[in-house]
């Protein structure tokens, strides 16, 4: 059903009088052509505040018990009724991303990166939201999921690397790099988004925290990379950004990490050679002892 609404007073009590449509509340007259443009779908306003309150309770309960499948459903329902809710906008994405498969890590990382600007805008426009507390909550959640993605990626890579039937090629190493890199960029992008805000001075500590977390994530997963240059460049880029706010910041020594890793690999080989050598010696001795016993 369609109804006319007056532009002047928003009344829908409009009747046709000769060649005009006349608002009975304020007396404004409209031609037929103008009246056609004022045609809008009739809407019945419903107070759904109680339903929203219940949905928030259910969504938060599911989220706090790590039941992210239900949390996603409840937050999606909230978004349909309240599209300006930053909480629903964030957690509907987060609840899906936290349960993604190994193959979905890169795409989910992109999704988490791309939603941040919109969510920050919703937070800043919300009059009844503690802005800093809300952003801290998002920072905490994104740190968790970024480290989870990187850890899962490392575990898969280590499994392939130590497998007797798998040869670790540049493609395998490159795939690991992309997953860890996009995980770190979940954190970098939030730092960048906050840094681009008009309120960036207020967000200074959070910006530094996100950039540092991204740098450290790359650093701790860089030891096994075949091509170490990209990690080095990104660590340097964001270390330089951190020093804009914190001039005494010292970036992690990636070269030292790699030297330690290479030394550990060599030491590991030496240990295994020693074990094998001792085993061989032991077998020879046992064999000689048996031979001596048999001769006697």
Buried (B, 14 or more C-beta within 10 A) or exposed (E): EEEBBBEEEEBBBBEEEEEBBBBEBEEBBBEEEEBEEBEEEEEEEEEEEEEBEEBBEBBBEBBEEEBBEBBBBBBBBBBEBBEEBBBBBBBBBBBBBBBBEEEBBBEBBBBBBEBBBBBBBBBBEBEEBEBBEBBBBBBEBBBEBBBBBBBBBBEBBEEBBEEEEEEBEEEBBBBBBBBBBBBBBBBBBBBBBBBEBEEBEBBBEBBBBBBBBBBBBBBBBBBBBEEBEBBBEBBEEBBEBBBEBBEEBEBBEBEEBBEEBEEEEEEEEEEEEEEEEEEEEEEEEEEEEEEEEEEE
